[in-house]
Amino acid sequence: MTRRVMLLSSQCWPDHRIPVRVTGPWRRLRALVSVEGSPTFPPLYGAADAASGTGRRRFRNATGLRLLAAVLAAAASTVSGLVLRGRVEVFGVVAAIFFLVALGLEVWLLADRPEQSWYDRRALAESVKTLSWRYAVGGLPFSLAEDRANARLRDEIDALLDDADDDLTLPPTSVDVVTSWMAELRAGDLGTRRERYIKERVLDQQGWYATKSKYNSRRARAWKVALVWIEIGGAALALVKAFGFLEIDIASITSAAIGAGAAWLGAEQHELLGRSYAGASRELAIVASRLSDVDDEDAWAREVASAEAAVSREHVMWRAARAASTGSRLKTHHRTR
């Protein structure tokens, strides 16, 4: 049951309370926001991250089931004349059912647009994360010399909440927009902040990109090899039928499977992501090397802003590619420069 509650942290928004919608599961959201020994971000990050994951799962599950239903419908149509109950072709009815399932899933995808929730809420989570890191280590526009750093961060988070969809959920919490982890790291000396930022943000993100690049490249190759073998099988089955050794047109099933596989490969975009993540990984490796040489607060603030821009740039490219593949609109959350 969805209900309206007030975010109770007077430190976050001292002049007013912001109404947000709340639904479960709250345990997962709390785990995403605060994990002992790791960076902790404002509650909005956990809510957006969880919502993004839900949208991704719903989109992938519905797309996979729709393509599978289309292949099964083609298979049932191919053998529809083999089983009769009176004058009714049983597999013809089965094919119709699978076609209706595929149609229903397609209509649901068009109406609900879970991929839009996935993209927008991923962008929102990344915006909160980059703001948090900039503030925590003294990067622009939250340098240590900035007197209104706390107020500006609250304004930025407030603006993100205003831009968020109405059904975005937040757990009831009194956690400040400036978490204890962010405040403690910001209070440290430049050497401590530099070491932790390079290790926990830049190199961690660089390693994630490298791992995902290899994963997506392997998946792209695997899918392409599988499609080649299906095409070879389809050609062989077509020849077998052409020479009269087989009455059933199984080659039409392989055609449907090839189409479904190509559609799935297009939705997942493994090849594009593999190249994109590889480039981002190389760029962040250079960024880490450059950051290690900074020993001045003003230069540090600028370099952190540059590093966060590099991360944001890759994410914008990812969203643009995803939106283009699904026909979704591109929504921008982060406005800090």
C-alpha positions, -999 to +999 in steps of 0.1 A: +000+000+000+015+033-011+012+062+013+024+098+016+049+106+044+072+135+052+110+133+051+118+142+087+154+154+085+152+191+094+189+193+087+184+183+051+157+208+042+154+232+072+128+255+057+103+229+046+094+192+045+093+174+012+065+148+007+076+116-009+059+083-016+070+052+004+067+015-005+087-015+005+111-032+006+128-007+029+155-032+040+171-033+005+170+005+002+187+010+036+214-015+026+220+005-006+223+038+012+244+028+042+268-001+043+293-002+071+329+004+058+318+017+024+307+051+011+272+061+022+251+084+001+218+104+008+187+082+009+176+094-026+205+073-041+192+040-026+156+047-037+167+056-072+191+027-075+165+001-063+139+016-087+163+014-116+171-023-109+134-030-108+128-013-141+157-032-157+144-066-145+109-059-157+121-047-191+145-076-197+120-102-184+091-089-205+113-086-237+127-121-233+093-136-227+078-118-257+106-130-280+103-166-267+065-165-271+070-154-308+094-183-314+070-208-298+041-195-318+061-200-350+070-236-339+034-244-331+022-230-364+048-252-382+033-284-368-003-272-365-016-299-390-002-329-371-027-331-343-064-328-349-093-328-324-123-331-347-118-303-372-096-282-349-059-281-353-046-282-317-012-266-324-029-239-344-048-230-312-015-232-292+001-209-318-027-184-314-023-184-277+015-177-279+009-149-304-016-134-280+009-137-251+035-119-273+010-092-282+000-087-246+036-083-235+043-059-264+013-038-254+024-038-217+059-027-227+045+002-248+021+013-220+043+008-189+077+016-205+098+000-177+130+008-197+122+045-192+121+039-154+153+020-157+172+048-176+158+078-157+163+064-122+198+051-131+206+087-141+191+100-109+211+076-088+243+085-106+236+122-102+233+118-064+265+097-063+286+123-082+272+151-061+281+131-029+316+124-041+323+160-052+311+172-018+329+146+003+364+152-012+361+189-019+356+189-056+339+217-076+314+232-069+318+221-033+355+231-027+366+236+009+368+273+002+331+274-007+312+288+023+278+276+011+288+241+002+262+224+025+234+247+013+244+242-023+244+204-019+209+206-003+197+227-032+210+203-057+195+172-040+162+192-036+162+199-073+167+162-081+138+153-059+116+179-077+126+164-111+120+128-099+089+109-109+060+110-085+061+073-079+098+072-069+099+057-034+120+067-003+122+048+030+112+068+061+145+081+074+161+109+093+195+106+075+209+139+066+217+148+030+253+151+042+259+116+056+284+110+084+308+093+059+306+124+036+312+148+065+341+128+080+359+124+046+354+161+038+370+170+072+402+150+063+434+164+049+441+165+012+463+134+013+435+113+029+409+126+006+431+120-025+440+085-015+404+075-007+389+092-038+414+075-061+409+041-046+372+041-037+358+061-066+381+063-096+399+030-095+368+012-083+348+026-112+377+019-136+377-017-125+340-020-129+342-007-164+370-031-173+351-061-159+319-051-177+338-045-210+352-080-209+318-095-200+299-077-227+325-085-254+323-122-245+285-121-246+285-104-279+308-130-294+288-159-279+255-146-293+270-140-327+285-175-328+251-190-317+233-171-344+257-183-370+252-220-360+214-215-360+217-201-396+238-230-406+212-254-391+184-235-408+201-238-442+206-276-437+170-281-426+158-262-457+178-284-480+166-315-462+130-304-468+137-293-504+149-329-513+119-345-497+135-360-466+113-339-443+077-327-446+077-303-417+092-268-425+114-267-394+136-240-412+108-215-405+113-221-368+150-214-371+141-182-390+120-171-361+148-180-336+173-160-356+150-130-356+144-133-319+181-137-312+190-107-332+163-086-315+176-097-281+212-089-291+200-054-302+182-049-269+212-059-248+238-040-269+267-061-257+291-051-285+285-014-281+287-015-243+320-036-245+336-008-266+322+020-245+332+005-212+367-002-225+371+034-235+358+047-201+382+023-183+412+036-202+402+072-195+397+067-158+431+050-155+446+082-169+425+103-146+438+083-115+474+089-126+467+126-130+449+129-096+478+113-077+501+142-086+478+170-073+489+186-040+470+219-041+434+224-030+423+246-059+438+222-085+423+193-066+388+207-067+392+212-105+406+177-111+378+160-091+352+179-112+370+167-143+371+131-131+334+132-123+327+147-157+344+117-173+322+093-154+291+113-162+301+115-199+302+077-202+268+074-185+252+100-208+265+080-238+251+048-223+217+064-218+216+079-253+225+045-269+198+027-247+172+053-255+179+051-292+176+013-292+142+014-275+128+047-288+127+062-252+131+098-244+163+111-228+159+129-196+187+148-179+189+152-141+223+165-132+230+202-138+261+209-117+291+221-136 
